[in-house]
Amino acid sequence: MPFHLDWTISLAGLLVGFVVGLTGMGGGALMTPLLVLVFHIQPLAAVSSDLVTSLVMKPFGGAVHVNRGTVRKDIALCLTVASVPSAFLGVLLLKAVGSSSMDTFLRMAIGVALLGAAGAMIIRAQLQRRRTGEPKPATLNIPVTAAIGVLGGLLVGMTSVGSGSVIIVLLMLVYPALTSAELVGTDLVQAVPLVGSAALGHLLFGDVHLDLTMSLLIGAIPGVIVGAYASSSGSSRFVRPVLFVVLVTSGLKLVNAF
């Protein structure tokens, strides 16, 4: 059967890709609710296709940051070692829910994750305001960083939300000395194997819709490249208030608050 490309979904992918490259946030936090609420895609298909899209998209943004030296490779490696098995476990836990209640469970889980991501944005903004003077270089904290990886992996495996929203805020708490560019760059690089593990789990269970994934990728790849160049050389503050409103609105809608 030939692929059916949806150009409206490609435009959505372009927007989300730009936000991911610019802020490190917005992959699952924007793409998944867009697919579920705007395009009326089943939650499991939305999560699965978003993960595969992120797997292809994020290396482009990560490569820009690697070339510009805005990646803490030791932190990214520690996160990866913990998050990869945890993400696969998240997929297995999702499958354990059972098909009869899968859609309802996923809508609620994604909604809660989005509201958590919105709260994390507030924490991140407060931390950035409190930064004063020239910080000392960040020293790798292996146990705490590994714990962040485990938590992020579970969230991504089950909801596709968390690789850029929850993890990046937790990194700010543990490593306040990292610059904004280093936070985004480190998060994008560690997210590649993380979403790869989760995407593999969904591919093995046959949840990925290739037409949907290809439509997303056509827009997401150029979007993330442009966003990453903007992130590594400038500010992304103007995007955050809009992203916060989208996260809260989508989260409340998915948990049936209105």
N, C-alpha and C positions, 0 to 999 in steps of 0.2 A: 504494500500500500504506500502511496506517495505521502510525503510529509505535508501537513497543513500548517503553514506559518501564519500566526496572528500578529499583525503589525502593531496593534494597540498594546499587546503584551510586550512586544519589543520596545516600544516607547517607555513602558513602565520599567522594563529592565535597564534602559538607558538612564533613567532618573535614579533608580536604586543603585546602579553601579557607580554613578557619580558620587552619591552620598557615601557609599562604602569607601571609595578611594579617598574622599575628602576627610572623613571623620573616623573611619574604622568601624562605624556602626551602620546598621540599616540593612544588612543582608537578610537574615531571617526576620529581623524586627520590622522591616518594611515590606519585603517581598512576599512573605507568607500571608500576612493579613490582607495585602492588596489582592492576591490571588483568590483568597477565600471570600472576602467581603465585596470586592468590586467585580471580579471575573467569575465568581461563584464556582470555583474549583473545589473539589472535595478536599478536606483538610489533609488527609494522608498523601494524596497526590501533590498537593501544594508543598508540603514539607519535603517530600522526596525530590521533586523537581528543583526546588530551591537549593537543596544541598548539592545536587549535581552541578547546577549553575554556579554556585559559589566555588566549587572545586575547580572549575575551569577559569572563573573570573578572577579570583583573588591572587593567583600567581602573577598576573599582569601588574596589579597594584603593588604586590610585595616586591617585585623585581625593581620597580622604580625606587622604592625605599632602600633596597639593598645597594643599588648603584650609587645612591646619594649618602650612604653611610648612616642611615637613621633607623637601624635595627640592632637591638641588643640580642645577639645570637645566643648567648648563654641562657638568658631568660626564656627565649623562644624554644630552645632545645628542652629545657626542663618542663615547660608547659606541655610540649608535644609528647614526651615520654609518658606523662600521666593522662593526657586527654584522649589519646588514640584508643586505648582499650576501653576507657570509660564511655566514649561515644558509641562504640559498637555495643556495649552493654545497654546503653540507652535505647538503641533500636530493639534489642531483645526484650527489654522491659515493656516497650510500646506494643510489641507483638503479643506479649502475655496478657494484655488487656482484653484481647479478643475482638473479632470483627463486629459483633453485634452492638458494642458500645464504643467503637473506635472513634467515630466522627464526633460524638458528644464529648468524649474524654479529651480528644485533641483540641477541639475548639476552646474548652475550658483551660487546658494546659497552656496553649499558646497565649490566650488572653491574660492569664496570670503572669506568664513570662514577660509579656509586653509591659504590663503595669510595673513589674519589677525592674525592667529596663528603663522605664521612665523615671522611677525613683532613683535608679543608679545615675541617671543623667544629672539630677539635682545634686547628688553627692559629688559628682565629678566637677560640676561648676563651682561648688563651695570650696573644694580642695584647690582648684586653680586660683581662686581669689586669694586664698591664704598663702600662696607661694610668695616668699619674700627673699630678696638677695640672690646670691649665686649658690645653688645647692651643691652639696658634695656628690661625687660620683656614686651611683647606686651599686650596692653590693648584693650579689645573688643570695637570696634566702630560699634554699632548696625545699624544705618541708612545706612552707607556706605556698610557694609557687606551685608545687606539685598538687597541693590541695585545691588551688584555684583551677588547675587543669582538670582534675577529676570532676569538680562541680560543673565546669563549663562543658566538658565532654558529655555528661549526662543530659544537660539541658539541650545541647545541640542534637544529640542523637534522638531525643524524643520530640522536640518542637522546632528545630533548626534555628532557634533564637538563643543567643548567648555568646557566640564566638566574638562578636564585636561590641556587644552592649554590656553584658555582665562582666566578662573577663577584663575588658579594658578599664573598667572602673575599679575592679579589685586590684589591678596592677597599679593604679594611681594611689590606692591606699597603702600598698606595700612598698612601692617605689616612687615616692613623691619627687625624687630628683630627676626622673625621666622627663624630657621635654615632650610637648604635644606631638611633634613629628616622630619621636622615638616610640611613644606609646602606640600611635597608629601603625608605624612600620613594623614594630615587634608583633603587634596583634595580627596584622595581615599575614605575616610570614608563618606564625604558629597556627593560624587558622587553616592553612592549606592541608596539612596532614590530618588535622582534626576533622574538617568537613569531609575529607577523603575517606576516613574510617566510617563516618556516619553514612555517607553516600553509598559506600560499598555494602553496608548492611541493608540499605533500602533496595539496592540493585539486586542483591541476592534473593530478596523476597518479592521482586517484581513489581515494585510500587512506582517506578519512574515512568512518566509519560514523555516520550522522546519529542513529540511535536511541541509540547509545552516548553520543554527544556531548550530546544533549539530556538524557539521564538524569544525566550528570555535572553539567551546568550548573544543573539544578534545585537541587542541593545546594551547589554551589561558590560561586554568587553571594552568597547570604546569609552563607555561611561566611567569605568573604574580607572582606566589609564589617565584620562583627563583629571579626574578627581584626585588621584595620587600625586600628580605633578603639582596641583594646586595645594595639596596638603603639605608636601615636603618643602614648599617655599613660602607659604603664607598662612593666614588665619582662616578658620572655618566656623567662627562664632555665629555668623548670620544664619547658618543652617540649623543650629541646635534648637532654637525656639520652635521652629516649624516641625522638626523631628519629634520634639517632646509632645506637641499637641497631637500629632498623628499617632504616636505610641499610646497615649492615654485614651484617645477616642476609639482606636481600634481595639485596645484591651478591654475597655468597658463594653463595647459592642459584642465582642466574642464571649464574655462571661454573662451576657444577657442582662446587663445593668440598665439598658434602655432598648 
